[in-house]
Amino acid sequence: MKIIIHRGSKEIGGSCVELNSGETRVIIDLGMPLVKANKEPFDSKALEGESVKELVRTHILPAVSGLYEGEKSTINAAILSHAHQDHYGFLRYINPDIPVYMSSGAKILIEISDLFIPTKANLRNVVPFEMWHSFKIGDLAVTPYLVDHSAFDAAAFVIEGGGKKVFYSGDLRGHGRKKVLFDKLLSAPPGNIDCLLLEGSMLGRENGQYPDEKAVEERMVNLFRGKKNIAFVFCSSQNIDRLVSVYRAAKRSGSLLVIDLYTAYILDRLSTVSKHLPQFDWDEVRVKYFQSHARVLVESNQKELLYKYQEAKIKIEDIDQNKENIVMLMRDNSIFKACLQKLTNLEGAMAVYSMWDGYVTDKFRNVLAEHGISYEHVHTSGHAVVSDLQRLANAINPSHIIPIHTFYPQDYLSLFGNVRLVDDGEVISI
């Protein structure tokens, strides 16, 4: 079997890996990069109006023959690990004849993103898989493993063919709400792995103040119980583990959780995958309608949802009158600024920032200060800390470990055994 990391051997984001048995070619992930070659942030506007040929020439798209629309397909299938854009963001360019395998949860989240954000995946020819159920692609057997990650319904994969076995970690962690999955992987790891493609997002980073999702919830409970005004929580509505933590903290503190239509829609759609996620019609949840979200639902022929969620609708005036009992999910955008203009006396309100703090801008901090809103960062990473990566590597005990999804591949040499450093585009035979 041959492995080619087309992108990801020395960076986080833009993941794209090819497995080639000689008879079958499979692509795992086709992500949009997070950074350019000079490590500056990648701007998706660079894609506008550009052909596939030009994007390949400028090294924005990985040079994978037979993958893209407009050329003869020689790729048997693509497999997606999870619904983060740095893993799926370039699916829009794939030849529509190529089946794309993904979990049901990933499919739902990508479809929702296509409705609400400008960068589209334009999914076609999707084949859903079930976790832990093997399926065949040519002469390769693929087994998806449900893993603990900040993306809902994320998978790692064992791929077997020609007497060889590869384990692709995707993105995973051992400290989320589904840590039992990581523990299960340690206690019953796949055997006889020839090559472990191991993510290393946390190399070069501090572990952070909060070691796990439980600690995040506990801190939020303490903050919400002591609040005298509204608490805004800034987190991704697609980070379902975090939404559950916020919901549980609000409930335990006797607060109402106010979400927007976008979040209500996500949770509603994902209820077909998991029946245990908070929903718009739960007693402790209210939905604030914003015009931009309502317009998306109407324009996508889902106007009936505006009536469905009506029973939980809350007006900004009601939020203003009951601020001390409100936890409100929010994002740093124009909606937040509009809400601030309509809420009175925000002295003592708090902003709980529950994402990577690299996203925080001085402008955001200034807006908070202008309104007397305190700031606290309460977050835990969606990626495994180094000690958990070491535990995973020891449990799987592969013949070789190849770094992926990391800016520090050289650090693997001192952390793990049997490490092989590779370059993007290099053909690795196992």
N, C-alpha and C positions, 0 to 999 in steps of 0.2 A: 504494500500500500504506500502511496505517496501523499505527503501533506505539503500544502503550500499556504503559508499565511500571506495573503495578498495585502492585508493591512492589519496592523495591531501588534506586531512583534516588539515595537518600541513606543507605543502610544496607547492612551486610553481613548476609546471611541473609534468609530469607523471600522469596526471589526468585520473581517471577511476572510474565511478559511475555506480552502478547497481540499477535499479528500478524493483521491483517484485510485481505483483498484485496478486500472487497466481496461476494464470493461465499463465501469460506472464512474461518473464524475458528479460529486455532490458539493454544493456550496452551503456552508453554515454561516448564517448572518450576512447581512449586506447593509452595514450601518453608515450613517452620515458622520463624518469626522467632527470632533469637538474642537480641534485645533488645526491650524495650517502647519506647513513644514517648519516655519520659524517659531512655532509654539504660540502664535497669536490666535485669539478665538476665531473659529471658522464662522463665516457669515453665509447663511443659506441663500442670500441674494446673489451670490456668485454663480448660482445655478440658473438664474433667470435668462431665458433666451438662448442657452447654450445647447449644442447637440451632444449626443453621447460621445461621438468621435472627439470633439473638442474637450469634453470633460475628462476623457481618458488621456488625451495628449497632455493636459495640464495636471495630471496625476490627482485630480479630484475623485474621479471614479477609478477603482482598481482595474488594471488591465487583465481581464479574464475573458479569454476567447470563448465565443459561443454562449455568452450569458445574456447579452443585451438585446432589446428589441431592435429590429432592423437587420439582424444578422442571423444566419442559420444556427439554430440551437444545437449545442453539443453538450449541454449540461442536463443531467437526468432529473435533478430536483434541487430545490433550495430548502433549507431547514432553518427555522427561526427559533432562537432561544427565548426571547422575551420582547415585550412591547416598549422598549426604550429606543428613541430615534438613533442613538449611536450604534444600534444593532439592526434596525429595520429601515432607516431613513432613505435608502436608495432603492428600495423595492420597486419604486415607480418606473425604474429604467429596465427592469427585467423582462426578458422575452415572455410574452403571455402564454406561450406553449409550455413553459416550465412550471410544473406544479410546485407550490410553496406550502410546506408543512409547518403548522404552528398549533399551539394550544387554542382551545375555544376562548379562553380569557384574553389571550394576546390578540386574537382576531377582533374581539369586541372592542378592546381599547384602541386598536389602530383605526377601526371604523369610526369611533367617536372622535379621535384626534383629527381624522380627515374632515369631519364636519366643522370642528371648532377652530382649527389652526390652519394657517395658509400653506404650510409644507405638507403635501399630500403623498400618501403611499400608493393610492389607486390600486388597491388589492384586486387581483384577478387570479383565478385558478388556485384557490386556497383549498388545502386538504387538512382538516383538523385531525390531530392525533390525541390519543389518550395516554396519560402518564402511566409509566411502567408497562405499557403494552407495546411490544416490539412490532415493527413494520419493515417491509422490504422495499428497497429502492435498487433495482437491478440486482447485482450480486452482493449488495451491502445490507446488513441488518442494523436497524437503528432502534435503540431503546431510550425513550425520554424518562428522565428522573425529575419529579417535582422538587424544586429547591426553595430554600428560604432566601428571598431577595425583596427589595423594595418594589419591584415590578410584580404585579399580580400574575399568578399562573406561569411562573418562569420555570425553565427547564435546563438541565444539563443533559448530555447525551453520551451513551456508549455506542460506538459505531464499529461493527465487526465485518471483516471481509478478508479473504485470502489467508486465513489463519492468524490474522492480526487484529488487535483491539485497541481502539483509541477512546479516551475519556476526555470530552470537551466540557470544561466546568461551566461555561457561560459566566454569568455574574451570580454570585451566591454569597451567603453569609451564615453565621451560626449564632446570631444574637437577636433575631427578629421574633415576630409573633409565631412563626412556624419553625422555630429552632429545632423542634423534634425531628424535622426532616433532615437537618444536618447531623443530628445525633444518630439517626437511623443510617445515614450514609457512612458514618464512622464505624458503627457496630456491624454493619452488613455491607461492606464495600464491594463493588464489582471486582472480580478476580482476574488475574493474568492480563493486566493492562500493559501494553507495550509502550504507549505514549500518553502522558497526561498533559493536555493543554490547559495550563493553570492561570487563571486571572490573578492580577496583583495590583488592583487599584489602590489598595491602602499602603503599599510600599512607598516610603517617603513622606507619609502623613502621620500626624498624631492620631491616636485612637479616639480622642475626644473625651469630654467630661462625663457623658452618659454612656455606659457600657452596653446597654441593650434597650429594647423597646419598652420593657417593663419599667426601667428607670426613667424613661421619657414620660410615660404615663404617670408615674408617681410624682414627678416634679410638677407636671401640669395640674394634678389634683391639688397639691399644696398651693400653687399659684392661684387657681380658680377659687379655692375656699377662702382665701384672704382678700379677694378683690373687692373694691368699692365702686367699680365702674366696669364698663364693657371690656372684655378680653378679645383681641383680634389674634387669630392663629394663622400664620402664614405657612402653608405647606401645599404640596402638589395634590390635586384631587385624584390623581392616578396612583398615588402612594397609598394603597388601601390599608396596609398595616398601620400607617400613621393616622389615617382617618379613624380607624378603630380605636387607637390610643386616645385621640382627641375626644371621640364620642364617649368612651368609658370614663375619661377624666371629667368631662362635663356632667355626665350622669352622677358620678360619685360625689361631685361637689354641689349637686342640686341645681345645676344650671341648664338652660336651654341651649342646644346647639343649633345655630342658624347656618345653613348651607345655601349655596346658590343653585340655580337650575342645572347648570353644567354638572355639578357634583351629584345632585339628585338623579340626573340622567345616567351618570356612570354607575352609581350604586344600583339603580333599578335594572339596568342592562346586565350587570354582573350577577344579579340574583338568580339568573338561570344557571350559573356555574357554582355559586355558593349561597346557601340559604341563611347564612349566619352573619351577613354584612348589615350594618345599620341601613335603614330605609327611611324614605321621606315620611311615611305614615306611622313611624314609631313615636311614642308619647313625648320623648324628650327632643324631638327634631322638628325644626321649622324650615321653610324654604323661602328665601328672598328672591323675587323675580327681578332680573335686570334685562333691559330691553335688548341688548346685544345677544344674550343667550336665547331669549324668547324668539327673536328673529331667526336664529339658526334652526330652531325646531320647526317653526312655521315653514321656512323655505325648504326644509327637507321632508315636507309632507307629514310632519308629526305634531300638528297643532293640537291633536287630542290630548297630548301629554300635558299641555298647559291646564287643561281641565282636570286631568288625573291628579296632578300635584296640587291643585287648588285647595284641597282640604288642609294642607300644611302651610299655606301661604302666610307670610307675615309682612307687614308694611314697615317702612322705615320709621314711621311715627310710633308704631308700637315698640320697635326696638329702642327708640330714643327714650320712651317712658319707662322702660324696664331694663336699662343698661346694666345695672348691677347684677342681674340674673342671666346675662347673655354671654355666651361664647360664640364668636362669629368667625367662620372660616373666610379667609381673605387672601388676595394676591396683591403684589405691589404693582398696581396698574391704575388706569383712569377710574375704574369703578371704586377703588379704595378712596381716591381723592374726592370723588363725588359724594360718597357716603360721609366723609368727614365734614363736608359742607352742610350736610343735613342733620348731623347729630350735634346736640348742644352740650356744653359743659363736659369736655372730655378730660379734664384734669383728674389724674389718677387712673386713667385707662391704661391698659398694657398691650404691648405687641409681643407675642411669643413667636419668634422666628424659628420654624421647625424644618429647615432645609440647610444644605451646605451654606455656610456663611460667606463663601466666596461670591455669592450672588448679591450680597447686601451692598448698596451704593450709598455714597455720602448724601445724595439727594433724598433717598428714603429716610435716612437717619434725621436729616434736617426737617422733613415733613413731620416726623414723630415729635421732634423737639418743639416745633411751632405749636403743636396742639397739646403739649404736656403729657404725651404718651410715653410711658417707660418701655424699655426694650430688654428682652432676655432671649438668649439663644438656647433652645432646647432641642437637641437633635442627636440621632445616632446614625451611623453610616449604613447604606444599603449593601456594603461590601464587607467581606470577611477581613478581620484583623489578621496580622501576620501569624500570630500563634495558632489561630484556627486553620489557616492555610497549611501550616506545618503539620498539624494533627491530621488534616485531610490527606496530605501527601504521604504521611507515614501509614495511614490506614489503607490507602490504595496500593502503595508500594510499587509504583510503575517502573518499567525498565529505564524510561527517560522522562524527564519533565522539560517541557518547552514553555517559556514565559509568553504570556499574551495579555493584552489589555492592561499594560503597565508602562510607566515612563522610566522604570528602573529595572530593566531585565538583568543587568549585571549583578544586582543585589541578590538574585536567586542563588548565585554561586556559593554564597556564604550561609544561606538559609536552608537550602535543600540539597539532597544528594542527586547524582546522575542528571545534572542539568545540562541541557544543550541550548546554547544561544544561537539564534538564527536571525536572518534578515528578511524583511518583506520581499516576497517573490522568490525566495530560495526554495528549491525542491528538496524535500526531506524524505528519504526512503526508510521505511521501517520493516 
